[in-house]
């Protein structure tokens, strides 16, 4: 059902490989939260993402942006690349402004603020849709093997590798959240574009993924557009 994304540098891959094994489970729904330690409206959204992180049918990812840092507290997880990604989503949607907190479901639906009921409905709707690609991940030493069967993909797919830390507790000493101690879940530490794939032949590639942090692979239309498939190794 789901679709997922990662960052990479590469040419369109047309990789042959007959009879690739397919995963037995559906693709989880990808929920991206754009958040900041310096934003007073964000802790409820951080809590909501933590709840989603416990679900097997969801890949919940917290991307900390850097544009709140000027308020007086530099986000310890902030990354300008995540701000750039959020702006790219806004450009595709025709929006002139970006906000925190904001959630993006499967690269398509945007939620500004904390709207748990709307998020639940969107996750259920995306989960009910069949994924256009069957994606499989396997550990291979310090790497991950990614396989997917050929599929019609008119716009192709970007293959992205995402790493995250499952939990961190932060004492915030300045800015809008000064004095608070906040627990964060699924904090993205790396979002790497690995390759591009046109879907005309089976996909088979192995990428480095050292360490014990979970590994997510997302196939997503360029843009960024809709997530075509996603999988996680925890």
Buried (B, 14 or more C-beta within 10 A) or exposed (E): BBBBBBBBEEEEBBBEBEEBEEBEEBBBBBBBBBBBBBBEBBBEBBBBBBEBBEBEBBBBBBBBBBBBBEBEBBBEBBBEBBBEBBBEBBEBEEEEEBBBBBBBBBBBBBBBEBBBEBBEEBBEEBBEBEBBBBBBBEEEEEBBBBBBBBBEBEBBBBBBBBBBBEEBEBEBEEBBBBEBEBEBBBBBEBBBBBBBBBBBBBBBBEBEBEEEBBBBBBBBBEBBBBBBBBBBEE
